[in-house]
Amino acid sequence: MRVKKILQAATFLLFIAVSLPVSASETEPVSSPAKTENPRAQQLIQRLEEIKGMDKSELTRTEKKELRKEVKGIRKEMKAIKGGVYLSVGAIVIIVLLLLLLL
């Protein structure tokens, strides 16, 4: 009984010490238009390239703010298109604890 508890504690500490990001798919750079098949994603990437190539020194403060909001929105939409499953450290700890309790 005592050995089992020690092994469980060691396993728990091992899982806490070694935490790796979990993703359902490999990460791709956003600026690779040839790898995406979705036409909406192609449009978003093209718009990001246009914004990146702009001369922002002539823009007013409000225009720069609007561009930043647009870029943030595009990145959110690209993330939604890309998909994937991400687990936080807290979720991993809870899963490990449940597994230890149930097994």
N, C-alpha and C positions, 0 to 999 in steps of 0.2 A: 504494500500500500504506500509506504513511504517513498520507495523508488519510483513508483508511478507518478507521485506528486512532483518529485524532483525533475523527472523527465518532462512533465507537462510545463513546469516553470521554465526549464531550459528551452523548450520549444517555443514558448510564448516570447521569451526574451530574444530568441533568434529571429522570430518574425518581426519583432519591433525594430531590432537593430538593422535588418536588411529589408529595406523597403524600395521597391522599384516601381516606376510608373507602368500602369497596365493600359494597353490600348488594343482595340479590336483590329485595327489596321495600322500598317506602318505609316509614319508621318512623312508627308511629302511637302516640299516647299511650295508656297502659294504661287510663286512666280513661274511655275512650269505649265504653260498653257497646252503643251502637246500631250500631257498625261491625263487631262480631264476630258471626259466624253460629254458631260452635261453642257448644253448650249448656254444655260443661264450662268454656269460657272465660268464659261469662256467670256461672257459679257462682263462679269464682275472683275475678272482678272484684267481684261482690257481697260476697264475704267480705272482700276488701281494703277496700271501703268501710265495712263494719261495723267492722273493726279501726281504721280511720282515725277513725271517729266515736266510739270508746270513750273513756271517762274513765280514763286510765291512772294517774292520781295515787293511786287507791285500791288498785292492784295491788301485790302483793309483788314482790320482786326476781326470784324464780324464774318467776312468771307473766309478767313483762315479757320475760324471756329466752325463754320458750316462744313468746310472741307474735312476737318478732323472728325466731326460727327458722321459725315458720309463714309469716311474710311472705317470708322468703328462699326457702323451698320453693315458695310460690305463684309468686313471680317467676321462678324457674327453670322451673317447669312452663309458665308463660305464654310464656316464651322458646322452649321446646321446641314448643309449639303453633304459635307464630308462624312459626317456621322462619327460613330465610334463609341466605345464604352470606356469610361474612365472611373476608376475607383479611388476614393480618397483614403488617406492613411487611417482615419477613424473607421471607415467602413471595413477596411481590411482587418483591423483589430477586432471589431465586433464579430465578423465572420469567423475569425480564428477562435475567439472565445466561445462562440456557439458550437463550433466543431469540437472543441475540447470538452465542453459540457455534454454534448450528445454522444460523443464517442467515448 
